[in-house]
Amino acid sequence: MVGPSIIFYIIFAIPYIFVMYWLVKQDKKKYAWGVSVVTIIAILAIYVSQKASKNAIENYKQHQIDARQEETKNIK
């Protein structure tokens, strides 16, 4: 996990999840459905965030490799 992902989780994701659970808890009639939906959404969001971070890291590494190759072409 990289810095921006950690910052995203600490500042946005974790407080958002807690607020959503608190809001769902306020509704006594459909509490189980609400908790289920919020849990599924949270799990999907974490999964997508991890995939996006992984792709961003791979793209950055490939960009560095391409830049080095371009630099060596320009030197010759």
Backbone hydrogen bonds in HBPLUS format (Angstrom, degrees):
<---DONOR---> <-ACCEPTOR-->    atom                        ^
c    i                          cat <-CA-CA->   ^        H-A-AA   ^      H-
h    n   atom  resd res      DA  || num        DHA   H-A  angle D-A-AA Bond
n    s   type  num  typ     dist DA aas  dist angle  dist       angle   num
A0005-SER N   A0002-VAL O   3.09 MM   3  5.49 122.1  2.44 107.9 122.1     1
A0006-ILE N   A0002-VAL O   3.14 MM   4  6.47 158.1  2.19 155.6 162.3     2
A0007-ILE N   A0003-GLY O   2.96 MM   4  6.21 164.4  1.99 160.4 164.7     3
A0008-PHE N   A0004-PRO O   2.86 MM   4  5.99 156.8  1.91 143.9 150.7     4
A0009-TYR N   A0005-SER O   2.95 MM   4  6.21 163.5  1.98 151.1 154.6     5
A0010-ILE N   A0006-ILE O   2.96 MM   4  6.16 167.7  1.97 153.9 157.2     6
A0011-ILE N   A0007-ILE O   2.91 MM   4  5.90 171.7  1.91 155.5 158.3     7
A0012-PHE N   A0008-PHE O   2.88 MM   4  5.42 153.1  1.95 139.6 148.7     8
A0013-ALA N   A0008-PHE O   3.09 MM   5  6.35 160.8  2.13 143.8 149.5     9
A0014-ILE N   A0009-TYR O   2.95 MM   5  5.69 173.1  1.96 151.9 153.8    10
A0016-TYR N   A0012-PHE O   3.02 MM   4  5.96 153.6  2.09 147.2 155.6    11
A0017-ILE N   A0013-ALA O   2.89 MM   4  6.10 161.6  1.93 157.7 162.1    12
A0018-PHE N   A0014-ILE O   3.05 MM   4  6.30 164.3  2.07 154.4 158.4    13
A0019-VAL N   A0015-PRO O   2.91 MM   4  6.13 160.3  1.95 150.7 156.0    14
A0020-MET N   A0016-TYR O   2.89 MM   4  6.11 159.5  1.94 151.0 156.9    15
A0021-TYR N   A0017-ILE O   2.94 MM   4  6.19 162.2  1.97 152.7 157.2    16
A0022-TRP N   A0018-PHE O   2.93 MM   4  6.12 154.3  2.00 145.7 153.3    17
A0023-LEU N   A0019-VAL O   2.86 MM   4  6.13 158.6  1.91 151.0 156.5    18
A0024-VAL N   A0020-MET O   2.93 MM   4  6.14 161.3  1.97 151.0 156.1    19
A0025-LYS N   A0021-TYR O   2.91 MM   4  6.04 151.3  1.99 143.3 151.5    20
A0026-GLN N   A0023-LEU O   3.15 MM   3  5.29 138.6  2.33  98.3 109.6    21
A0027-ASP N   A0024-VAL O   3.06 MM   3  5.54 145.9  2.18 111.0 119.8    22
A0034-GLY N   A0030-LYS O   3.05 MM   4  6.20 163.7  2.08 152.8 157.8    23
A0035-VAL N   A0031-TYR O   2.91 MM   4  6.12 164.3  1.94 156.9 160.7    24
A0036-SER N   A0032-ALA O   3.01 MM   4  6.13 158.3  2.06 145.3 151.6    25
A0037-VAL N   A0033-TRP O   2.93 MM   4  6.16 165.5  1.95 154.8 158.1    26
A0038-VAL N   A0034-GLY O   2.92 MM   4  6.07 171.3  1.93 155.1 157.8    27
A0039-THR N   A0035-VAL O   2.93 MM   4  5.96 157.1  1.98 145.7 152.4    28
A0040-ILE N   A0036-SER O   2.98 MM   4  6.19 162.0  2.01 150.3 155.0    29
A0041-ILE N   A0037-VAL O   2.94 MM   4  6.14 165.7  1.96 154.6 158.7    30
A0042-ALA N   A0038-VAL O   2.89 MM   4  6.02 158.0  1.94 146.8 153.1    31
A0043-ILE N   A0039-THR O   2.95 MM   4  6.15 161.4  1.98 151.0 155.7    32
A0044-LEU N   A0040-ILE O   2.96 MM   4  6.17 165.0  1.99 151.8 156.0    33
A0045-ALA N   A0041-ILE O   2.88 MM   4  6.04 156.6  1.94 148.0 154.9    34
A0046-ILE N   A0042-ALA O   2.99 MM   4  6.20 159.2  2.03 149.7 154.5    35
A0047-TYR N   A0043-ILE O   2.99 MM   4  6.20 161.4  2.02 149.5 154.9    36
A0048-VAL N   A0044-LEU O   2.89 MM   4  6.10 166.8  1.91 154.6 157.7    37
A0049-SER N   A0045-ALA O   2.92 MM   4  6.02 159.2  1.96 146.6 152.9    38
A0050-GLN N   A0046-ILE O   2.95 MM   4  6.15 157.0  2.01 149.0 154.7    39
A0051-LYS N   A0047-TYR O   3.01 MM   4  6.29 161.9  2.04 151.3 156.1    40
A0052-ALA N   A0048-VAL O   2.89 MM   4  6.06 161.6  1.92 152.2 157.4    41
A0053-SER N   A0049-SER O   2.93 MM   4  6.08 157.7  1.98 146.9 153.0    42
A0054-LYS N   A0050-GLN O   2.94 MM   4  6.12 159.0  1.98 148.1 154.0    43
A0055-ASN N   A0051-LYS O   2.92 MM   4  6.16 161.5  1.96 150.5 155.4    44
A0056-ALA N   A0052-ALA O   2.90 MM   4  6.07 156.6  1.96 146.7 153.5    45
A0057-ILE N   A0053-SER O   2.97 MM   4  6.19 157.6  2.02 149.8 155.1    46
A0058-GLU N   A0054-LYS O   2.99 MM   4  6.23 163.8  2.02 151.2 155.6    47
A0059-ASN N   A0055-ASN O   2.86 MM   4  6.05 160.4  1.90 150.8 156.4    48
A0060-TYR N   A0056-ALA O   2.96 MM   4  6.10 155.0  2.03 144.6 151.4    49
A0061-LYS N   A0057-ILE O   2.94 MM   4  6.19 160.7  1.98 152.0 156.9    50
A0062-GLN N   A0058-GLU O   2.94 MM   4  6.16 159.5  1.98 148.8 154.6    51
A0063-HIS N   A0059-ASN O   2.87 MM   4  6.04 150.9  1.96 143.8 152.3    52
A0064-GLN N   A0060-TYR O   2.96 MM   4  6.26 151.8  2.04 146.6 153.8    53
A0065-ILE N   A0061-LYS O   3.06 MM   4  6.37 156.5  2.11 147.2 153.2    54
A0066-ASP N   A0062-GLN O   2.88 MM   4  6.12 164.7  1.91 152.7 156.8    55
A0067-ALA N   A0063-HIS O   2.87 MM   4  6.02 155.2  1.93 146.9 153.9    56
A0068-ARG N   A0064-GLN O   2.99 MM   4  6.23 155.0  2.05 147.2 153.4    57
A0069-GLN N   A0065-ILE O   3.00 MM   4  6.28 158.9  2.05 151.0 156.8    58
A0070-GLU N   A0066-ASP O   2.91 MM   4  6.10 156.4  1.97 148.5 155.1    59
A0071-GLU N   A0067-ALA O   2.89 MM   4  6.03 150.3  1.98 142.6 151.2    60
A0072-THR N   A0068-ARG O   2.99 MM   4  6.27 155.3  2.05 148.1 153.7    61
A0073-LYS N   A0069-GLN O   3.10 MM   4  6.34 145.4  2.23 141.4 150.6    62
A0074-ASN N   A0070-GLU O   3.04 MM   4  6.30 153.3  2.11 146.0 152.7    63
A0075-ILE N   A0071-GLU O   3.08 MM   4  6.31 140.5  2.25 143.3 153.7    64
A0076-LYS N   A0072-THR O   3.37 MM   4  6.52 153.8  2.45 139.7 144.4    65
